[in-house]
């Protein structure tokens, strides 16, 4: 299975991201939002959706987004991925490292089942469980960047040679797409704020807040998928491979969000249930749903369900159909 339909700039953006997001001993209330951070984020988007370059330029002119790398504990929160004040998107090193490990975990969950079926052997999820444990350590640690990565996991932003470690390369590239999707989600929040359609955080009825989250999920999904045909035609890549890879990256973002939200998967005052979001993203992918990407994600979530039985299923209720 070939997953290497990609734009060469994506590798550059991953290394830029890793360099730009090192904390450099920021004090408690500091953040970094220099040109290196802005360039890394723009390169991330362009690396995985170069066909949207013109739309990205318009988006930047319209919103003037400012991406800020915050402390690993910011205003009491460990996980920082948020948008506010009409132009600021804040995130921290912890959430990037968590997404990275989550991507490896999702890929290992799928790979473990695949190995078991190919060998007609008992399912071995030991490596998968180690990745989940490493993820939880990063989420809870006071110094997440010092927590050791499990064997076979490269440093965030570092792509291993696919000829030496195809599994690790797949996990790294898909995780980069996942992070891009999550940041695009936050960018849509900025547009809601500019349009005056953002939910009131003090509103008693949560319906508007939940609807806004689904709107942001749909925007990020469609931004990465709507013009894949143009990319494939320009690069002479196989359209189905391009679509499959981007959809897998989006599913991996949902997998990471599921890990982050452990035991808080139901509706909240601000967010719809994760199962609702997963199904809504699947709908936003239509009509070009890659059934291979869907199947891989279902297997990854099924592996998670063996470790966390109450976690959302990948696509519960989805009827097969697509490409």
Secondary structure as UniProt FT lines:
FT   HELIX           9..20
FT   TURN            28..29
FT   STRAND          31..32
FT   HELIX           35..48
FT   HELIX           50..52
FT   HELIX           53..63
FT   STRAND          66..70
FT   TURN            75..76
FT   STRAND          81..84
FT   TURN            85..87
FT   STRAND          88..92
FT   HELIX           93..119
FT   HELIX           126..140
FT   TURN            142..143
FT   HELIX           144..146
FT   TURN            151..152
FT   TURN            156..157
FT   TURN            162..164
FT   HELIX           166..195
FT   TURN            201..202
FT   HELIX           207..225
FT   TURN            226..227
FT   HELIX           228..235
FT   HELIX           239..260
FT   TURN            261..263
FT   HELIX           274..285
FT   TURN            286..287
FT   HELIX           291..307
FT   TURN            309..310
FT   TURN            316..317
//
